[in-house]
Amino acid sequence: MKGSRNLGQFLTIALALTPLASAWPGWLPEVDSLVVRQQDDSPGTETTPAPTSSAPKTITATDDKKDTTTTKPDEPTSTNLNTAKPTPTDEGSDDKGRPTRTGNSTTKATHTTFNPQDGAGGVAMITPAFTAGTTLYRIGDPTPITWVWNYTSLQGTPSAIDVLVSCSTASATWTLTQNMTFEPTATFTWDTQKYSESAVASPLLVAQYTLLIHDSDSSADATAEPGYLAPFDGFQFGLYTSRPYQDLGEWKCATCSGALGDLERQALGFAITMSIITIFSFTWYVTGFAALL
């Protein structure tokens, strides 16, 4: 009796659930995701659907920085907008190898090469003239020394001019001026009096000197280039010091002597001896010749 009652309750619940099974609501998961049906063409094989991601990811990459940004659905997307690239600058140099710049940019200068057959530029003295011979200047003279020259066969203009004098006796070189403005006809004045008063430690010697002229960007011993100014050392002059005036009657020679020296005495004795021999020889010859007659 009790078993029939339980069976009746089970059938009643099953009949109540039958309409629910036929009308599956849309807010529940799909039936296929809960119950896997058997395929007719491959019996015994079950297919499990791949899980889907509940939080999709967005990846943004840039070519320059190689940055990767991961964003969530609720966060804004970040993109690197810095696409600027550094602009390389070329280091330039002038005709002497030094860098030249104009503002924030670099300008590259070139060194002009001339025809080797043209030869290098030179210096031609005007004052004093080349034919004047060796010129002498007095050290401390109130009148300054003036030199005038021009340039020959120049194709490349020097940036500036240096003027020096050298003395082989003292093995020294004196710089008279540096970075003198280049002019086709140059004039330089040297005040030896002012120089002697200021240069006490290195005074000028009584000796022969050589005038040196060269490009300020070069040196006195640089190799000459075709079309450019070659170092000049073709003018020599002498410097001497003056002495106070002295009357000729009061002047005495410190190295002079009134007595004869040894060489003078020997020469005088030899002359007297030869004279005596000559006289006796001539007398004997005349006497002997007369006796024969």
Residue pairs with C-beta under 8 A, 6 or more apart in sequence:
24 31
32 49
33 49
36 46
36 47
36 48
38 44
38 46
39 45
39 47
55 72
55 73
56 73
57 70
57 71
57 72
58 70
58 71
58 77
59 68
59 69
59 70
60 68
60 69
60 71
60 77
60 78
60 79
61 67
61 68
62 79
62 80
62 83
64 82
64 83
64 85
65 80
65 82
67 80
69 77
69 78
69 79
69 80
71 77
71 78
89 105
89 106
90 106
90 108
91 99
91 106
91 108
92 99
92 100
92 101
92 106
92 107
92 108
92 109
93 99
93 100
93 108
93 109
94 100
94 109
94 111
95 109
95 110
95 111
95 112
95 156
96 111
96 217
99 106
100 106
100 107
100 108
100 109
101 107
112 156
112 227
113 226
114 155
114 156
114 225
114 226
114 227
114 228
115 226
115 227
116 226
117 226
118 153
118 155
118 226
118 227
119 153
119 226
120 153
120 224
120 225
120 226
120 227
120 228
120 229
120 230
121 151
121 152
121 153
121 154
121 155
121 156
121 227
121 228
121 229
121 230
122 151
122 152
122 153
122 229
122 230
122 232
123 149
123 150
123 151
123 152
123 213
123 229
123 232
123 234
124 130
124 149
124 150
124 151
124 152
125 147
125 148
125 149
125 234
125 235
126 148
126 149
126 150
126 185
127 146
127 147
127 148
128 135
128 147
130 235
134 208
134 236
134 237
134 238
135 237
135 238
136 237
136 238
136 239
136 240
137 145
137 192
137 237
137 238
137 239
137 240
138 192
138 239
138 240
138 241
138 242
139 192
139 196
139 204
139 206
139 239
139 240
139 241
139 242
140 192
140 193
140 196
140 241
140 242
141 192
141 193
142 193
144 189
144 190
144 191
144 192
144 193
145 189
145 190
145 191
145 192
146 187
146 188
146 189
146 190
147 187
147 188
147 189
147 190
147 211
147 235
148 185
148 186
148 187
148 188
149 185
149 186
149 213
150 184
150 185
150 186
151 184
151 186
151 229
153 227
154 227
154 228
154 229
155 226
155 227
155 228
156 225
156 227
156 228
156 229
157 182
158 182
158 215
158 216
158 217
158 228
158 229
159 182
159 215
159 216
159 217
160 178
160 179
160 180
160 181
160 182
160 215
160 216
160 217
161 179
161 180
161 181
161 182
161 186
161 213
161 214
161 215
161 216
162 175
162 177
162 178
162 179
162 180
162 212
162 213
162 214
162 215
162 216
163 175
163 176
163 177
163 180
163 188
163 211
163 212
163 213
164 173
164 174
164 175
164 176
164 211
164 212
164 213
164 220
165 173
165 174
165 176
165 209
165 210
165 211
165 212
166 172
166 173
166 174
166 209
166 210
166 212
166 220
166 233
167 173
167 174
167 205
167 207
167 208
167 209
167 210
168 207
168 208
168 210
169 205
169 207
169 208
170 205
170 207
172 202
173 212
173 220
174 202
174 204
176 188
176 190
177 188
178 216
179 216
180 186
180 188
180 216
192 204
192 239
195 204
196 203
196 204
204 239
205 239
206 239
206 240
206 241
207 238
207 239
208 236
208 237
208 238
209 236
209 237
209 238
209 239
210 233
210 235
210 236
211 232
211 233
211 235
211 236
211 237
212 220
212 231
212 232
212 233
213 231
213 232
214 220
214 222
214 229
214 231
214 232
215 222
215 228
215 229
218 228
218 229
218 231
219 231
220 231
220 233
221 231
222 231
224 230
224 231
260 268
